[in-house]
Amino acid sequence: MAGLFDKQAAIYLDSRPTYPKEWYSMLAERTSNHSLAWDVGTGNGQAAIGVAEHYEQVIGTDVSEGQLKYAMPHPKVSYVHTPLSMSDDELVTLIGGEGTVDLITVAAAVHWFDLPRFYSVVTRLLRKPGGVIALWGYKGINKISPAFDAATQHWFQTVLPYRNSKADSVDDAYKTLPFPFESVGLGSEGNPLFLDIPKEVSFEGYLGFLKSWSAVATAKEQGVDLLPAGVVKELETAWGGANLVRTIVYKAFMLSGKVKL
């Protein structure tokens, strides 16, 4: 999957919603120490930088070298490419060793992971007690206006044949995502915490968000343009014109927990 996000990296940086600062404060309040955090699937580093406001050192890792080229610099954040060929032992050593990590975050990415392998590494790395893992994501299709909602739902049907089944857990807000950790009060297995991400967006901004979808990249690799000029014009008209700025509330969800002792 890394190749898909290599190609979408620049679009991804400009179009995705910004996670509220309050999320990081809530998580920091639940860790006993604030020395080391690991942001997995860091992409452009947005979550890593948010975490860095509360932790002395943050390591942001990604299997996509393309994404890391656009990662935003921060004095407390180190970005590292972690190819899928890296062993679990190598990864544990790279991050800091067993029982050293206070917070592990995964923003809008965990549904792509090999979960049993990832959770095994998480269990080894988290501080016990006092370490926390937090996963979150958000819905791709949002309610904006009756006309635009109808247009995007119609467009979404053209996307489905190119969509990876791993993204299905996003549709159900991680309710069926395995999460074998003890609750810390911010969502638990089968019971995610629901959160809102408000954002003012122009039509071009929202179009960029749609272009950043992995399914759009998959279709393009197969010679199919899911957003040709005619479709873009239909969406723009349904939006209310290119100059209209709308307030969108992205519907997000979170799971968080600590290692069961």
C-alpha positions as semicolon CSV with decimal commas, in nm:
position;residue;x (nm);y (nm);z (nm)
1;M;0,000;0,000;0,000
2;A;0,296;0,234;0,048
3;G;0,317;0,302;-0,324
4;L;-0,033;0,444;-0,337
5;F;0,044;0,700;-0,071
6;D;0,382;0,785;-0,224
7;K;0,193;0,912;-0,527
8;Q;-0,071;1,096;-0,326
9;A;0,168;1,255;-0,076
10;A;0,160;1,620;-0,192
11;I;-0,219;1,619;-0,230
12;Y;-0,257;1,448;0,107
13;L;-0,059;1,721;0,284
14;D;-0,278;2,002;0,151
15;S;-0,621;1,844;0,178
16;R;-0,663;1,644;0,497
17;P;-0,838;1,782;0,809
18;T;-0,636;1,905;1,107
19;Y;-0,675;1,714;1,434
20;P;-0,783;1,934;1,729
21;K;-0,522;2,014;1,996
22;E;-0,762;1,894;2,266
23;W;-0,718;1,534;2,149
24;Y;-0,350;1,538;2,236
25;S;-0,418;1,696;2,575
26;M;-0,671;1,424;2,659
27;L;-0,420;1,154;2,573
28;A;-0,130;1,320;2,755
29;E;-0,340;1,334;3,072
30;R;-0,366;0,954;3,059
31;T;0,003;0,870;3,038
32;S;0,214;0,859;3,354
33;N;0,528;0,985;3,179
34;H;0,592;1,222;2,890
35;S;0,936;1,123;2,765
36;L;0,882;0,930;2,441
37;A;0,598;0,896;2,189
38;W;0,575;0,700;1,866
39;D;0,349;0,816;1,582
40;V;0,298;0,523;1,343
41;G;0,204;0,580;0,979
42;T;0,299;0,941;1,043
43;G;0,253;1,057;0,681
44;N;0,307;1,433;0,675
45;G;0,367;1,440;1,050
46;Q;0,053;1,625;1,151
47;A;-0,021;1,400;1,450
48;A;0,347;1,373;1,546
49;I;0,372;1,750;1,577
50;G;0,054;1,762;1,785
51;V;0,193;1,494;2,017
52;A;0,524;1,685;2,045
53;E;0,348;1,960;2,240
54;H;0,323;1,716;2,530
55;Y;0,623;1,478;2,500
56;E;0,999;1,534;2,509
57;Q;1,072;1,320;2,203
58;V;0,849;1,190;1,922
59;I;0,948;0,936;1,659
60;G;0,730;0,943;1,347
61;T;0,760;0,638;1,123
62;D;0,610;0,543;0,789
63;V;0,651;0,270;0,530
64;S;0,606;0,538;0,261
65;E;0,919;0,732;0,170
66;G;0,703;0,958;-0,047
67;Q;0,494;1,069;0,249
68;L;0,799;1,137;0,465
69;K;0,940;1,374;0,201
70;Y;0,652;1,607;0,291
71;A;0,675;1,558;0,670
72;M;0,668;1,889;0,857
73;P;0,985;1,958;1,058
74;H;0,974;2,001;1,436
75;P;1,267;2,014;1,682
76;K;1,122;1,732;1,896
77;V;1,017;1,503;1,609
78;S;1,241;1,254;1,428
79;Y;1,107;1,096;1,109
80;V;1,221;0,747;1,012
81;H;1,142;0,528;0,713
82;T;1,045;0,178;0,832
83;P;1,016;-0,058;0,532
84;L;0,789;-0,359;0,565
85;S;1,099;-0,578;0,549
86;M;1,213;-0,447;0,890
87;S;1,183;-0,715;1,159
88;D;0,987;-0,664;1,480
89;D;1,307;-0,680;1,686
90;E;1,468;-0,414;1,466
91;L;1,163;-0,193;1,501
92;V;1,150;-0,228;1,879
93;T;1,519;-0,140;1,903
94;L;1,478;0,155;1,665
95;I;1,195;0,312;1,865
96;G;1,367;0,281;2,200
97;G;1,344;-0,069;2,342
98;E;1,085;-0,263;2,537
99;G;0,876;-0,074;2,790
100;T;1,006;0,272;2,691
101;V;0,718;0,437;2,501
102;D;0,461;0,652;2,681
103;L;0,219;0,712;2,394
104;I;0,166;0,540;2,059
105;T;-0,063;0,712;1,808
106;V;-0,197;0,605;1,469
107;A;-0,393;0,870;1,281
108;A;-0,620;0,749;1,000
109;A;-0,392;0,459;0,908
110;V;-0,430;0,154;1,132
111;H;-0,681;-0,014;0,897
112;W;-0,390;-0,073;0,656
113;F;-0,178;-0,251;0,917
114;D;-0,109;-0,617;0,988
115;L;-0,288;-0,585;1,323
116;P;-0,161;-0,894;1,508
117;R;0,198;-0,802;1,424
118;F;0,147;-0,435;1,507
119;Y;-0,024;-0,505;1,839
120;S;0,258;-0,743;1,935
121;V;0,511;-0,463;1,880
122;V;0,289;-0,215;2,068
123;T;0,268;-0,448;2,368
124;R;0,645;-0,478;2,377
125;L;0,712;-0,106;2,345
126;L;0,452;0,053;2,574
127;R;0,551;0,147;2,927
128;K;0,380;-0,077;3,182
129;P;0,197;0,065;3,362
130;G;0,125;0,412;3,228
131;G;0,168;0,375;2,850
132;V;-0,125;0,439;2,614
133;I;-0,206;0,352;2,252
134;A;-0,458;0,564;2,060
135;L;-0,600;0,503;1,713
136;W;-0,833;0,734;1,526
137;G;-0,990;0,783;1,187
138;Y;-1,269;0,980;1,022
139;K;-1,541;0,937;0,765
140;G;-1,457;1,017;0,405
141;I;-1,810;1,114;0,300
142;N;-1,963;1,397;0,502
143;K;-2,306;1,556;0,511
144;I;-2,262;1,901;0,357
145;S;-2,584;1,995;0,173
146;P;-2,865;1,790;0,016
147;A;-2,745;1,864;-0,339
148;F;-2,378;1,798;-0,271
149;D;-2,449;1,491;-0,058
150;A;-2,647;1,338;-0,344
151;A;-2,371;1,419;-0,593
152;T;-2,095;1,269;-0,378
153;Q;-2,297;0,956;-0,303
154;H;-2,345;0,908;-0,677
155;W;-1,971;0,960;-0,733
156;F;-1,886;0,722;-0,449
157;Q;-2,051;0,437;-0,637
158;T;-1,788;0,477;-0,909
159;V;-1,516;0,456;-0,643
160;L;-1,629;0,128;-0,485
161;P;-1,476;-0,109;-0,745
162;Y;-1,130;0,036;-0,672
163;R;-1,161;0,050;-0,294
164;N;-0,949;-0,180;-0,080
165;S;-1,154;-0,390;0,163
166;K;-0,918;-0,286;0,443
167;A;-1,092;0,051;0,441
168;D;-1,422;-0,109;0,545
169;S;-1,341;-0,062;0,914
170;V;-1,345;0,314;0,856
171;D;-1,706;0,292;0,738
172;D;-1,811;0,133;1,067
173;A;-1,606;0,379;1,274
174;Y;-1,363;0,107;1,396
175;K;-1,650;-0,066;1,580
176;T;-1,538;-0,404;1,448
177;L;-1,165;-0,334;1,461
178;P;-0,987;-0,568;1,705
179;F;-0,841;-0,366;1,994
180;P;-0,717;-0,591;2,275
181;F;-0,627;-0,319;2,525
182;E;-0,773;-0,202;2,855
183;S;-0,987;0,113;2,829
184;V;-0,854;0,448;2,949
185;G;-1,185;0,624;2,890
186;L;-1,140;0,742;2,532
187;G;-1,303;0,466;2,331
188;S;-1,258;0,091;2,365
189;E;-1,299;-0,222;2,154
190;G;-1,645;-0,217;1,996
191;N;-1,723;0,121;2,153
192;P;-1,532;0,406;1,986
193;L;-1,534;0,758;2,118
194;F;-1,694;0,988;1,858
195;L;-1,532;1,324;1,790
196;D;-1,583;1,613;1,550
197;I;-1,323;1,787;1,333
198;P;-1,466;2,121;1,213
199;K;-1,295;2,275;0,912
200;E;-1,367;2,560;0,670
201;V;-1,319;2,426;0,320
202;S;-1,334;2,566;-0,033
203;F;-1,448;2,349;-0,320
204;E;-1,088;2,312;-0,436
205;G;-0,991;2,202;-0,087
206;Y;-1,261;1,936;-0,073
207;L;-1,177;1,822;-0,425
208;G;-0,819;1,779;-0,308
209;F;-0,946;1,563;-0,023
210;L;-1,127;1,337;-0,270
211;K;-0,820;1,321;-0,494
212;S;-0,611;1,204;-0,197
213;W;-0,812;0,884;-0,154
214;S;-0,617;0,565;-0,214
215;A;-0,899;0,430;-0,434
216;V;-0,856;0,727;-0,670
217;A;-0,485;0,644;-0,700
218;T;-0,566;0,275;-0,757
219;A;-0,808;0,364;-1,036
220;K;-0,553;0,597;-1,196
221;E;-0,296;0,315;-1,198
222;Q;-0,551;0,112;-1,394
223;G;-0,606;0,393;-1,643
224;V;-0,934;0,520;-1,494
225;D;-0,983;0,884;-1,396
226;L;-1,254;0,895;-1,128
227;L;-1,255;1,275;-1,128
228;P;-1,263;1,384;-1,495
229;A;-1,353;1,743;-1,583
230;G;-1,725;1,666;-1,628
231;V;-1,758;1,503;-1,286
232;V;-1,563;1,784;-1,121
233;K;-1,798;2,039;-1,280
234;E;-2,103;1,852;-1,153
235;L;-1,959;1,842;-0,802
236;E;-1,866;2,210;-0,818
237;T;-2,220;2,307;-0,919
238;A;-2,367;2,094;-0,641
239;W;-2,123;2,253;-0,394
240;G;-2,258;2,596;-0,482
241;G;-1,976;2,730;-0,699
242;A;-1,598;2,741;-0,684
243;N;-1,589;3,051;-0,462
244;L;-1,812;2,921;-0,185
245;V;-1,641;2,828;0,143
246;R;-1,834;2,583;0,358
247;T;-1,788;2,469;0,717
248;I;-1,755;2,091;0,723
249;V;-1,759;1,872;1,031
250;Y;-1,556;1,557;0,967
251;K;-1,693;1,274;1,180
252;A;-1,402;1,114;1,365
253;F;-1,371;0,822;1,607
254;M;-1,104;0,705;1,852
255;L;-0,997;0,390;2,034
256;S;-0,743;0,412;2,315
257;G;-0,611;0,183;2,583
258;K;-0,325;0,040;2,785
259;V;-0,166;-0,302;2,796
260;K;-0,366;-0,550;3,002
261;L;-0,152;-0,670;3,293
